[in-house]
Amino acid sequence: MKSFSLVPTSEGPRREFKITWGLRVGYGPSGRIYDLEETIRAAHRWTRERDARAEPFLSGMFTRGEVVFAGSETEVARDREPVAISTGEVLPHYAGVAKVGLGSGPCERTCASQESVE
């Protein structure tokens, strides 16, 4: 059996997170719904970029979901919203860092910029 040693900053309390990403951008003919794979690619790219800069990042798992709410009969398409749900744990090494830097709407910005590249 191999021995190991703990990195001093790797110990600490468990910090779970759950982030729900809205996948619908706009309504009607100009609206768009991103799929789960696009969200995963955007989050993976964000993680790799932050790791390359030695900045804190999140890692975890994505699942697809829907937010369901009461709508009117004339707005049938608006009573369900597709979402991606990201869950995981903040790595103990980064748990002392106050902010991971998500900002507002990172998936929308990242997916939108991805469209122009791909």
C-alpha positions in Angstrom: 0.0 0.0 0.0 1.3 3.5 -0.9 1.5 6.1 1.7 0.3 9.6 1.2 0.4 12.9 3.0 -2.3 15.6 3.2 -1.7 19.0 1.7 -2.1 21.4 4.5 -4.9 23.4 2.8 -6.8 20.3 1.7 -8.5 19.7 5.1 -11.7 21.4 6.1 -15.4 21.3 6.2 -17.4 19.8 3.3 -19.0 22.5 1.2 -21.6 21.4 -1.3 -23.0 23.5 -4.0 -26.0 23.4 -6.4 -26.3 25.8 -9.3 -29.4 25.8 -11.6 -28.7 27.2 -15.0 -31.6 28.5 -17.1 -31.3 27.1 -20.7 -33.9 29.3 -22.3 -32.8 32.6 -23.7 -35.7 34.6 -25.0 -39.1 33.6 -26.3 -40.8 33.4 -29.6 -39.0 33.1 -33.0 -35.9 34.8 -31.7 -35.7 32.6 -28.5 -33.3 29.8 -28.1 -33.0 26.8 -25.8 -29.4 25.5 -25.1 -29.0 21.8 -24.6 -27.3 20.2 -21.7 -24.2 19.3 -23.8 -23.6 23.0 -24.6 -23.8 23.8 -20.9 -21.4 21.1 -20.0 -18.9 22.2 -22.6 -19.1 25.8 -21.4 -18.7 24.9 -17.8 -15.8 22.5 -18.6 -14.0 25.3 -20.6 -14.6 27.7 -17.7 -13.1 25.2 -15.3 -10.0 24.5 -17.5 -9.4 28.2 -18.0 -9.5 29.0 -14.3 -7.3 26.0 -13.5 -4.7 27.2 -16.1 -4.6 30.5 -14.3 -4.3 28.8 -10.9 -7.7 30.3 -9.8 -10.3 28.5 -7.8 -12.9 26.5 -9.8 -15.8 24.2 -9.2 -16.2 20.6 -10.4 -19.2 18.4 -10.2 -22.0 16.7 -12.2 -24.7 18.1 -14.5 -28.2 16.8 -14.9 -31.1 18.1 -16.9 -34.3 19.3 -15.2 -37.3 21.5 -15.6 -38.8 24.3 -13.5 -42.5 23.9 -13.6 -44.9 26.7 -12.6 -48.5 27.8 -13.2 -49.0 29.6 -16.5 -52.0 30.8 -18.4 -53.7 28.8 -21.1 -52.5 31.3 -23.7 -48.9 30.9 -22.6 -48.6 27.1 -22.7 -44.9 27.2 -23.7 -44.1 29.4 -20.6 -45.2 27.0 -17.8 -42.1 24.9 -18.0 -38.5 26.1 -18.3 -35.6 23.8 -19.1 -32.6 24.0 -16.8 -29.2 22.3 -16.2 -28.4 21.5 -12.6 -24.8 21.4 -11.5 -24.0 19.8 -8.1 -20.7 19.0 -6.4 -18.4 20.0 -3.7 -16.0 22.9 -3.4 -12.5 21.4 -3.3 -11.2 21.7 0.3 -8.1 23.4 -1.2 -10.3 26.3 -2.4 -12.9 26.3 0.4 -11.2 29.2 2.1 -11.6 31.4 -1.0 -14.6 33.6 -0.6 -15.7 33.8 -4.3 -15.2 31.4 -7.1 -16.1 34.1 -9.6 -19.3 32.9 -11.3 -20.8 36.4 -11.7 -24.2 36.6 -13.3 -25.2 34.6 -16.4 -21.8 32.8 -17.1 -23.5 30.1 -19.2 -25.4 32.5 -21.3 -22.3 34.5 -22.0 -20.1 31.5 -22.6 -22.6 29.6 -24.7 -23.3 32.7 -26.8 -19.6 33.3 -27.4 -19.2 29.6 -28.2 -21.7 29.9 -31.1 -19.5 32.4 -32.8 -16.5 30.1 -32.6 -18.0 26.8 -33.5 
